[in-house]
């Protein structure tokens, strides 16, 4: 099965990280996050060994990097080398059509006139969690179809920000007993049909009937998307503004396969998918990745969404249909997300399905699935 990525030279990287010595800790933290998300990069602290010529190396990797990721602070625009780096990159893409420069503001600073119209990823005033979300959302659109690579930082660096508890002011989703909403809970069924013989319309019809017959089914809106592709996925998610996203289809090494607008298929890495979901706002409570080998993807998504469900191994159509039929039946009866998952798990265990083929629930550290109800008498 071939992915639809363009050919990339092994000497090409996604990012050249531009920073001053003042912000070296920020550069290392950002490099770690980019690496664990599957992106490639060049960083002076890692890739410019003692004795090498900095100017020569800088020019080489500016030419070979798709994007210059500039870490902006008051020191950045005062340093001669970083000014040279960003000026060179802006000159190559003066209108920003190729998003050659992706700025990340880590401290309050006065932007020179030439750069004031650059849209930047803003870390100022945000917690570590919110900064991670901002970084993922900021880079995923530019690199949605970039193939994953092995991470390059071996030891996770300490977050350079101040030690403080995360709060709801800077974008962290709080735990709540009942999902806050106006109108019904919106559940978006994303059918990723890449012609592998799955009966996604049949699965939708089964779940739709289950929800309609449930006790609180009138509080749930189950909406299908059967013509989704890599071009219109963003518009469909933004238009529906879901509380639950249910992605049903096939996978490629644990990543999600999307139909391509040109008739082919696109592999979306778990990091890119998590970045996309993180940009949908705090309404999104649950992401279901209903494909084989999707547990790693669910774990990544649960870093930015309160709850996610994925399976570690293969899962057969009949097992997935049975699991989610019981899951939505329990949700519609007013049970918590944890109890609904428990009932669906028990249903497959009754049929002697191995644990590795049973979807698992993953939660953010600050989210409690046993106290989270999508519908019910108090919803």
C-alpha positions in Angstrom: 0.0 0.0 0.0 1.7 3.2 -1.1 1.2 6.5 0.6 0.5 9.7 -1.4 3.4 11.7 -0.1 5.6 13.6 -2.6 9.2 12.4 -2.9 11.5 14.0 -0.3 15.3 13.9 -0.3 16.8 12.5 2.9 18.8 15.7 3.0 15.6 17.8 3.3 14.1 18.6 6.7 10.8 20.2 7.7 12.3 22.9 10.0 15.4 24.9 10.5 15.1 26.3 14.1 16.3 29.8 14.4 17.1 31.1 17.9 19.5 33.0 20.1 21.5 31.6 23.0 19.1 33.4 25.3 16.3 31.1 24.1 18.3 27.9 23.8 16.0 26.1 26.3 12.9 27.0 24.3 14.6 25.8 21.2 15.4 22.4 22.7 11.8 22.1 24.1 10.3 23.0 20.7 12.6 20.6 19.0 11.6 17.8 21.3 7.9 18.4 20.6 8.5 18.6 16.8 10.5 15.4 16.9 8.0 13.4 18.9 5.3 14.6 16.5 7.2 13.0 13.6 8.8 16.2 12.1 12.4 16.6 11.1 14.5 19.6 12.0 18.0 21.1 12.3 19.0 22.7 15.6 22.4 24.3 16.2 22.9 22.6 19.6 22.4 19.2 18.1 23.6 19.4 14.5 26.5 21.9 14.4 29.4 20.1 16.0 32.4 21.9 17.5 34.8 23.0 14.8 32.1 23.4 12.1 31.5 26.7 10.3 28.3 28.1 11.6 27.6 30.4 8.6 28.2 27.6 6.1 26.0 25.3 8.1 23.3 27.9 8.4 23.2 28.6 4.7 23.2 24.9 3.9 20.2 24.1 6.1 18.3 27.2 5.2 18.4 25.9 1.7 17.3 22.4 2.7 14.6 23.2 5.2 11.0 23.6 4.1 10.4 26.2 6.8 12.3 28.5 9.1 10.9 28.2 12.6 11.9 31.4 14.3 11.8 31.7 18.2 11.0 35.3 18.8 12.0 37.2 21.9 13.6 40.7 22.5 17.0 39.1 21.9 16.1 37.6 18.6 16.0 40.8 16.5 19.2 42.2 18.1 21.3 39.2 17.2 23.1 39.5 13.8 22.9 35.8 12.8 19.2 35.3 13.6 18.3 38.6 11.8 20.2 37.2 8.7 18.3 33.9 8.9 14.8 35.4 9.1 15.6 38.1 6.5 16.8 35.5 4.1 13.7 33.3 4.5 11.3 36.2 4.2 13.0 37.4 1.0 12.4 33.9 -0.5 8.7 34.1 0.3 7.7 37.8 0.7 4.0 37.2 0.5 4.0 34.2 2.8 2.3 31.9 0.3 4.7 29.0 1.1 4.7 29.8 4.9 8.5 29.8 4.6 8.7 31.5 8.1 6.7 30.1 11.0 7.4 32.4 14.0 6.9 31.3 17.6 6.7 34.1 20.1 8.1 33.0 23.5 8.4 36.5 25.1 6.9 39.9 24.6 8.9 41.8 22.0 8.6 44.6 19.5 8.3 43.3 16.0 10.3 45.2 13.4 8.1 46.8 10.7 9.1 44.2 8.1 7.7 41.4 10.2 4.7 42.9 11.8 2.2 41.2 9.5 3.6 37.8 10.2 1.1 35.6 11.9 2.9 33.8 14.8 2.3 31.0 17.2 2.0 32.7 20.6 3.4 31.1 23.8 3.1 34.2 25.9 0.9 33.8 29.0 0.1 30.2 28.3 0.8 27.0 30.2 3.0 24.1 28.9 -0.1 22.2 27.9 -1.6 25.1 26.0 1.7 25.9 24.3 2.0 22.3 23.2 -1.5 22.6 21.7 -0.6 25.9 20.0 2.5 24.4 18.5 0.7 21.3 17.2 -2.1 23.3 15.7 0.2 25.9 14.2 2.4 23.5 12.2 0.0 20.7 11.3 -1.7 22.6 8.5 1.6 23.4 6.7 2.9 19.8 7.0 -0.3 17.7 7.0 1.0 15.2 4.5 4.6 15.0 5.7 5.7 11.4 6.4 6.6 10.7 10.0 10.3 10.4 10.9 12.1 9.1 14.0 12.4 11.7 16.7 15.8 13.3 17.1 15.9 14.4 20.8 16.7 11.4 23.0 16.0 13.0 26.4 12.9 15.1 27.0 14.0 18.6 28.0 12.4 20.5 30.8 9.7 23.0 29.9 11.4 26.4 30.1 8.3 28.2 31.4 7.6 29.1 35.0 6.4 26.4 37.4 2.7 26.9 37.9 -0.5 25.0 37.8 -2.3 24.9 34.5 -5.6 26.7 34.5 -8.6 27.4 32.3 -7.5 30.9 31.4 -5.0 29.9 28.8 -6.9 27.2 27.0 -6.8 24.0 29.2 -10.1 22.2 29.1 -11.4 21.7 32.6 -13.1 18.5 33.9 -16.9 18.9 34.0 -19.6 16.5 35.1 -21.8 17.3 32.1 -20.7 18.6 28.8 -21.7 22.3 28.4 -23.7 22.8 25.2 -26.6 24.6 23.6 -28.8 22.1 21.8 -28.0 18.4 21.3 -24.6 16.7 21.6 -23.2 16.8 18.1 -21.6 13.5 17.1 -19.8 13.6 13.7 -19.3 10.3 11.9 -16.3 10.7 9.6 -16.4 7.8 7.0 -12.9 7.5 5.5 -13.7 5.1 2.7 -10.6 4.3 0.7 -12.1 1.4 -1.1 -11.1 -1.4 1.2 -14.5 -3.0 1.4 -15.8 -1.6 4.7 -19.5 -1.2 5.1 -19.3 2.3 6.7 -22.9 3.2 5.7 -24.1 0.0 7.3 -22.2 0.9 10.5 -23.6 4.4 10.5 -27.2 3.1 10.1 -26.7 0.6 13.0 -25.4 3.3 15.4 -28.0 5.8 14.2 -30.8 3.4 15.0 -29.3 2.6 18.4 -29.1 6.3 19.3 -32.6 7.0 18.1 -34.0 4.2 20.3 -32.1 5.1 23.4 -33.6 6.9 26.4 -32.0 10.2 25.8 -31.5 9.8 22.0 -33.3 13.2 21.4 -30.3 14.9 23.1 -27.9 13.4 20.5 -27.4 14.5 16.9 -25.5 11.8 14.9 -24.3 13.3 11.6 -22.5 11.4 8.9 -19.8 12.6 6.4 -19.5 10.1 3.6 -17.7 12.3 1.1 -14.8 13.4 3.3 -11.4 13.9 1.8 -8.0 15.5 2.6 -9.2 18.8 1.1 -12.7 19.2 2.7 -12.0 17.6 6.2 -11.2 20.9 7.8 -14.4 22.6 6.5 -16.6 19.7 7.6 -15.2 19.7 11.1 -15.4 23.5 11.4 -18.9 23.6 10.0 -20.3 21.0 12.4 -18.3 21.9 15.5 -18.6 18.5 17.1 -18.6 17.3 20.7 -17.6 13.8 19.5 -15.7 12.9 16.4 -16.0 9.2 15.3 -13.4 8.4 12.5 -14.2 5.1 10.9 -12.1 3.5 8.1 -8.7 2.1 7.5 -5.2 2.8 8.8 -1.6 2.8 7.5 0.9 1.7 10.2 -1.3 3.2 12.9 -2.0 6.5 11.0 -5.3 7.4 9.5 -6.0 6.9 5.8 -8.0 9.7 4.2 -9.4 9.7 0.7 -7.6 12.3 -1.4 -9.5 14.8 -3.5 -7.7 13.6 -6.6 -9.0 10.0 -6.1 -6.0 8.6 -4.3 -5.4 8.4 -0.6 -3.5 10.4 2.0 -1.8 9.2 5.2 -2.4 11.5 8.1 0.0 10.9 11.0 -1.4 10.7 14.6 0.5 13.9 15.5 -1.1 15.8 12.5 -4.5 14.5 13.4 -4.1 15.4 17.0 -3.0 18.9 15.9 -6.1 19.2 13.8 -8.4 18.2 16.6 -6.7 20.5 19.1 -7.6 23.4 16.9 -11.4 22.7 17.1 -11.8 24.3 20.5 -13.0 23.1 23.9 -16.3 21.8 22.7 -14.7 18.6 21.5 -14.8 16.0 24.3 -14.2 12.6 22.7 -12.4 11.4 19.6 -13.0 7.8 18.4 -10.4 6.4 16.0 -12.3 3.3 14.7 -9.5 1.7 12.7 -7.0 -1.1 13.4 -3.8 -0.3 15.3 -5.2 3.1 16.4 -4.3 3.0 20.1 -1.1 5.0 19.6 -3.1 7.6 17.7 -5.7 7.8 20.5 -3.0 8.3 23.1 -1.6 11.2 21.1 -5.0 12.7 20.7 -5.7 12.4 24.4 -2.9 14.9 25.0 -5.1 17.6 23.5 -8.7 16.2 23.7 -10.2 15.0 27.1 -11.0 11.5 25.9 -10.0 9.2 22.9 -10.7 5.6 22.0 -8.4 3.3 19.9 -7.5 -0.3 19.6 -4.0 -1.8 20.0 -4.3 -4.6 17.4 -6.6 -5.6 14.5 -10.3 -5.2 15.0 -12.8 -6.9 12.7 -15.9 -5.2 11.3 -18.3 -7.3 13.3 -16.4 -6.6 16.6 -16.2 -2.8 15.9 -19.9 -2.6 15.1 -20.8 -4.6 18.2 -18.6 -2.5 20.4 -19.8 0.9 19.3 -23.4 -0.2 19.2 -23.2 -1.0 22.9 -21.1 2.1 23.6 -23.6 4.5 22.1 -26.5 2.6 23.6 -25.0 3.2 27.0 -24.2 6.8 26.3 -27.8 7.3 25.2 -29.1 5.7 28.4 -27.4 8.5 30.4 -24.3 6.6 31.5 -20.8 8.2 31.8 -18.2 7.8 29.1 -16.3 5.4 31.4 -19.4 3.2 32.0 -20.3 3.2 28.4 -16.8 2.0 27.5 -17.0 -0.6 30.2 -20.3 -2.0 28.9 -18.9 -2.1 25.3 -15.8 -3.8 26.6 -17.9 -6.4 28.4 -19.9 -7.1 25.3 -16.7 -8.1 23.4 -15.4 -10.1 26.3 -18.6 -12.1 26.4 -17.7 -13.1 22.8 -14.2 -14.1 23.8 -12.5 -11.3 21.8 -8.9 -10.9 22.9 -8.1 -7.9 24.9 -5.7 -6.5 22.2 -8.7 -6.3 19.8 -10.9 -4.4 22.2 -10.9 -0.6 21.9 -9.3 1.2 24.9 -10.3 4.5 26.5 -7.6 7.1 27.0 -8.0 10.2 29.1 -6.1 13.4 29.7 -4.6 13.6 33.3 -7.2 16.2 34.2 -10.2 14.5 32.7 -12.4 11.9 34.6 -14.4 9.7 32.3 -16.4 8.3 35.2 -17.8 11.8 35.9 -18.3 12.9 32.3 -21.8 12.5 30.9 -22.8 13.5 27.4 -26.6 13.3 27.9 -29.0 12.4 30.7 -31.7 13.9 32.9 -29.4 16.8 34.0 -27.9 17.5 30.6 
